Amino acid sequence: MLSLQSMRQPATSKALLRSMQVSCRLQSTQRASTAGPASDGATAMLDELVRHQKARAELAVPWFVENMPDSYFRLVRPATRAQHLRAITAFGEENLSVPEVKMTDGSNFTFLSPGGAVGGSTSAVARQLASLPADAGLRRVLLFSSTDGRLSLNMFETSQRGAAGEVLYGHDASAAPAEIEMRSQLEAYAKQLANGSFIGMPNHPPPSSRLSTRELERFLSNCASRFVVDHVPRLLYKQLLLYLQVAHSERTAVELEHNYEGSESRTLITAAMTGIEPRQALKRTLTLLSMSGLELERAQLDKVGVTPRTDATTTATPTATPTATAAATASPIARAAST
């Protein structure tokens, strides 16, 4: 399921990131002290490199923490965030502008590029998608832009035909505590829905007999554990309604949330699509957004299974982002392109 949303993150996420400045400084000092028998020229070069990296890190880390959206810290694991920061520190200029960089880690591809019209545009994402191996399918897509518009950071997780899928909800012992916590949040939200707490509030699904515990469990059992525990209860229930509309069919269901995150220029678009692979779903979504004059700000795409007959893809587009689920769901946040 692909969805784009901001949500509060664990209080420690950004604090841990700030601590990287300290560890970076310590590691750099250790490298310099172990230079040992290196020639004077090599030692001088190493000292200069250490000073350069330290200065860049002291600029980049606070800026990164301040300007990357909350959803980035919620959805991207600490080790991966550290890789992104190392690349920004290594390639970024003094003004923190980053040239386009493609990072490859096995089947995962990350593109760092200048934000705005250069790297964050719908056409840029389409170009990055086309550059992936032709025979690779998409397992997950996360597209982010910094709030100041300087950086576009797009992540594509690919898979080969026949490769094992992700561990599903309820089948990962290590994720059990996080799944239990999310389950309690979903139950609390369901009670509020049933009590009519959100009637008249367009950003919440209306009370519905279709949003039963049984249907929720069936839906969650087809989702990756990671997808569930990283999600937002409100949006999970909205996506469940779309999922129920398209499962075991060849239809597409779309839901719009205007004024997303309090911004009149943003619209969260969530779409559920069946009978289409995530890569093709994202490609078509990008084409439609471009034709409509919409630009991509953030996006999330995931695949969710449909039991027992179909697969669906969910695409989420933040300010124009698609989400891909195994019954195909797209959830983009769309923003009108400036002219």
Secondary structure as UniProt FT lines:
FT   HELIX           12..33
FT   TURN            36..37
FT   HELIX           40..67
FT   HELIX           70..75
FT   HELIX           78..91
FT   TURN            94..95
FT   STRAND          101..105
FT   TURN            106..107
FT   STRAND          108..114
FT   HELIX           116..119
FT   HELIX           122..130
FT   TURN            134..135
FT   STRAND          137..145
FT   TURN            147..148
FT   STRAND          151..159
FT   TURN            161..162
FT   TURN            169..170
FT   HELIX           173..175
FT   HELIX           176..194
FT   TURN            195..200
FT   TURN            202..203
FT   TURN            209..210
FT   HELIX           213..220
FT   TURN            221..222
FT   HELIX           225..229
FT   HELIX           233..246
FT   TURN            247..248
FT   STRAND          252..258
FT   HELIX           260..262
FT   TURN            264..265
FT   STRAND          266..274
FT   HELIX           278..291
FT   TURN            292..293
FT   STRAND          294..296
FT   STRAND          299..305
FT   STRAND          311..317
FT   TURN            318..320
FT   STRAND          321..323
FT   TURN            326..327
FT   STRAND          329..330
FT   STRAND          333..336
//
